Amino acid sequence: MNNAELASLDASTYAGSQDDPPPPYSGGITSGSSTAVSSLAPSASRADTGSQMSSSQTLVSECVRMPYRPLPRMLKVSWQWNKWRIFFIGDEVTPKMFAVSEYSGLLGRGPGAGPCLMIHNGTTGKDPILAATGDALRDPGDQTGSLESVVNVSAPPWMEDEAKVVTEIMYTGLAENEDVVHFRWEIETKRETVQGTSYSREEFEWRMVSAEVITDPKYPHQFRLYRVGESLPGQEGYLATASWKEAAWKTCRIELEGGYENLGERWGTMVVMTALRIWQLGRTGQASLEYVADCFHFTKE
């Protein structure tokens, strides 16, 4: 059963040049971030070959290579509660730019073992999948909350003939003083030079923004995206912002800073997918300091 058929089934029941050799990964980037101290990511997952997990962690069988249209600088969720559990993301001009399917994970419905989201490369739930995210598989006996998320995106250019999808893991952690939640992940970024296109694997993290820094009271929950090792919280240099309202449906807003398009389409897709995942977790309290701190302290006992 393909992805479109799966989405349709759940909806009805749920009411550089590719000829060049790949560049070496820079997966060993120094974790100089001040929020990295209590990270829950095992170091073995960040080997030089990248953090792609086994196929058993994939939610979908294929992700398309790039969005059918460029991602705008600002995206906002257009929420329409319906039995198909489909909402949209877009800008002010085109609010329904991309359809997003949401699955509860109840009764085995949906592609994952728990709640998940799938961005479609179009305006309907039958369009191909651009990216997907959900809970990572864990031991059935594990009593802790889920602190890892699976993110499926297309393979990098030099792997397109070998794989239709790769899996990245987003890890949850706490700052050194345990008063800031962060979500960390990796992806290949693109760089254009006079010699051509090159890629390097970089590490990024969404960091919770303190209440006194937030300027729009309508969006009291906010995370900013940083390169790991750069721009301490409160300083300039963040790459994107994800924020959502306190209302029951908690409308989400994603803002990309200038120059984001230079890092590549896969990077942009990963930013949007991880932001929506954090928003999904936030709607059930799983992105809060209290929840993450409780889970983290449980793992240390």
C-alpha positions in Angstrom: 0.0 0.0 0.0 1.5 3.4 -1.0 1.5 6.5 1.1 -1.4 8.1 -0.6 -3.5 5.0 -0.1 -2.5 4.8 3.5 -3.4 8.5 4.1 -6.8 7.9 2.4 -7.5 4.8 4.4 -6.7 6.4 7.8 -8.6 9.5 6.9 -11.8 7.6 6.2 -11.5 5.5 9.4 -10.1 8.1 11.7 -13.0 10.5 11.1 26.2 19.5 -6.6 26.2 17.2 -9.4 24.9 13.7 -8.7 27.9 12.3 -10.6 30.3 13.6 -8.1 31.3 11.5 -5.1 29.6 12.4 -1.8 31.5 14.9 0.3 32.8 13.8 3.7 30.3 14.3 6.5 31.1 16.9 9.1 29.1 14.9 11.6 31.7 15.4 14.2 30.9 19.0 14.7 31.8 20.2 18.2 28.9 20.4 20.5 29.7 23.7 21.9 26.2 24.8 22.6 25.5 25.8 26.2 22.3 23.8 26.0 24.0 20.5 25.1 25.1 19.4 28.6 22.0 17.3 29.4 21.2 16.3 25.9 19.6 12.9 25.8 21.1 11.9 22.4 23.5 9.0 22.7 26.9 9.9 21.3 26.9 6.8 19.1 24.1 8.1 17.1 26.2 11.0 15.7 28.8 9.0 13.9 30.7 10.4 10.9 28.4 8.5 8.6 25.4 10.5 9.8 22.5 9.8 12.0 20.2 8.0 9.6 18.5 5.1 11.4 17.5 1.7 10.1 14.6 1.2 7.8 12.6 -0.1 10.8 12.3 3.5 12.0 10.8 4.8 8.7 7.2 6.0 8.8 6.8 6.2 5.0 8.4 4.4 2.1 9.3 7.5 0.1 9.7 11.3 0.4 9.8 13.5 -2.6 13.1 15.4 -3.2 11.9 19.0 -3.0 8.8 21.1 -2.4 6.7 21.7 -5.5 7.1 25.5 -4.8 9.7 27.4 -2.7 9.0 27.7 1.0 8.0 31.2 2.0 9.8 33.1 4.7 6.8 32.8 7.0 4.4 29.8 7.3 1.3 29.6 9.5 -1.0 26.7 10.3 -4.5 27.0 8.8 -6.4 24.7 11.1 -9.7 23.2 10.0 -11.0 20.6 12.3 -12.5 17.8 10.3 -12.9 14.1 10.4 -9.9 13.7 8.0 -7.6 15.4 10.5 -6.0 17.4 7.7 -4.8 21.0 8.2 -2.7 23.3 6.0 0.4 25.5 6.2 1.0 28.5 4.0 1.5 32.2 4.0 -0.9 35.1 4.1 -1.4 35.1 0.3 -1.8 31.3 0.0 -2.8 29.8 3.4 -3.4 26.4 1.9 0.0 25.9 0.3 0.8 22.4 1.8 -1.6 19.9 3.3 -0.6 18.2 6.5 -2.1 14.9 7.7 -2.2 14.1 11.4 -2.6 10.7 12.9 -3.4 9.8 16.5 -1.7 6.4 16.5 -4.7 5.0 18.2 -5.8 1.4 17.4 -2.8 1.0 15.1 -4.0 3.7 12.6 -1.4 5.7 10.9 2.1 4.8 9.7 3.8 5.1 13.2 3.4 3.6 16.6 2.1 6.9 18.0 1.0 10.4 17.0 2.6 11.5 13.7 2.4 14.2 11.0 3.0 14.1 7.3 3.5 17.1 5.0 2.1 16.5 1.6 3.8 18.0 -1.5 0.6 19.7 -2.5 -2.8 20.9 -1.3 -4.5 17.6 -0.6 -4.0 14.6 1.6 -3.5 12.5 -1.6 -0.4 14.3 -2.8 3.0 12.6 -2.3 4.8 12.9 1.0 7.4 15.6 1.5 8.3 14.7 5.0 6.9 12.8 8.0 7.6 12.8 11.8 6.4 10.8 14.8 7.5 8.9 17.9 10.7 6.9 17.6 10.4 3.2 18.3 11.2 2.2 21.9 11.1 -0.8 24.2 7.5 -1.7 25.1 8.7 -1.9 28.8 10.0 1.6 28.8 7.9 3.7 31.2 9.5 7.0 30.4 7.9 9.5 28.0 9.0 9.6 24.4 12.1 11.9 24.2 13.1 11.1 20.6 11.2 11.8 17.4 11.7 10.2 14.0 11.9 12.6 11.0 11.7 11.2 7.5 12.9 13.3 4.6 14.3 12.6 1.1 17.8 11.1 0.7 20.7 13.5 -0.1 21.6 13.8 -3.8 24.3 11.2 -3.8 22.0 8.6 -2.2 18.9 9.2 -4.4 19.6 6.0 -6.4 19.9 3.9 -3.3 17.2 5.2 -1.0 13.8 6.9 -1.4 13.8 8.1 2.2 16.2 8.6 5.1 15.4 8.8 8.8 16.8 11.4 11.1 16.3 11.5 14.9 15.4 14.6 16.8 16.6 14.4 20.4 15.1 16.2 23.4 17.3 17.7 26.2 17.7 20.3 28.9 20.1 23.2 29.3 22.9 22.9 31.9 20.8 24.8 34.5 17.8 22.6 33.5 15.5 25.6 32.8 15.5 25.5 29.0 14.2 22.7 26.7 16.0 22.0 23.4 15.4 19.7 20.4 18.5 18.7 18.5 18.8 17.2 15.0 21.2 17.0 12.0 20.9 17.4 8.3 23.1 18.0 5.2 23.3 21.7 4.2 24.2 23.0 0.8 26.9 25.5 -0.2 27.4 27.0 -3.6 30.9 28.1 -4.5 32.8 28.9 -7.7 34.0 25.2 -7.6 30.4 24.0 -7.6 27.9 22.6 -5.0 29.2 21.0 -1.9 27.4 19.6 1.2 28.3 19.2 4.8 26.4 17.6 7.7 25.5 20.1 10.4 23.8 20.0 13.8 21.0 22.3 14.8 18.7 22.7 17.8 15.5 24.4 18.6 15.9 26.2 22.0 13.0 27.3 24.2 12.7 31.1 24.5 12.2 32.6 27.9 9.0 34.6 28.5 10.7 37.9 29.0 12.3 37.7 25.5 9.0 36.9 23.6 7.7 40.1 21.9 4.3 38.9 20.7 2.1 37.9 23.7 -0.4 36.2 21.3 2.3 33.6 20.7 3.6 32.8 24.3 5.2 29.5 23.4 8.4 30.0 21.3 11.5 28.2 20.2 14.4 29.5 18.1 16.6 27.5 15.8 20.4 27.8 16.2 23.5 26.0 14.7 25.0 24.0 17.6 28.0 25.8 19.0 26.8 29.3 17.8 24.7 32.1 19.2 24.0 31.6 22.9 20.3 32.1 23.9 19.4 35.8 23.9 21.9 36.6 21.2 21.3 37.3 17.6 22.1 34.6 15.0 19.1 32.3 15.2 17.9 30.8 11.9 14.2 30.4 12.5 11.4 30.8 15.0 8.5 28.5 15.8 5.8 29.8 18.1 2.2 29.0 18.9 -0.8 30.4 20.7 -2.4 29.4 24.0 -5.8 28.7 22.4 -7.2 25.2 22.3 -5.9 24.5 18.8 -2.7 26.6 19.4 -2.1 27.9 15.9 1.5 27.6 15.0 3.7 30.1 13.1 7.1 29.4 11.6 9.4 32.2 10.5 12.7 31.7 8.6 15.4 34.3 8.8 17.1 35.8 5.7 19.4 33.6 3.7 17.6 30.4 4.7 17.2 29.3 1.0 21.0 29.1 0.6 21.1 26.0 2.9 19.0 23.9 0.5 15.5 22.6 0.1 16.1 19.5 2.4 17.3 21.8 5.2 14.2 24.0 4.8 11.9 21.0 4.8 13.6 19.6 7.9 13.1 23.0 9.7 9.4 23.0 9.0 8.9 19.4 9.9 10.7 19.6 13.2 8.9 22.8 14.1 5.5 21.2 13.4 6.6 18.2 15.5 7.6 20.4 18.5 4.2 22.2 18.1 2.4 18.8 18.1 4.3 17.8 21.3 3.5 21.2 22.8 -0.2 20.8 22.2 -0.1 17.9 24.7 2.4 19.4 27.1 5.3 17.2 25.9 7.4 20.2 24.9 7.1 21.9 28.3 9.9 22.2 30.8 8.0 20.3 33.4 7.4 17.3 31.1 10.9 17.0 29.8 12.5 17.6 33.2 10.3 14.8 34.7 11.3 12.4 31.9 15.0 13.3 32.1 15.1 12.9 35.9 13.3 9.5 35.6 16.0 8.3 33.2 18.7 9.2 35.8 17.1 7.3 38.7 
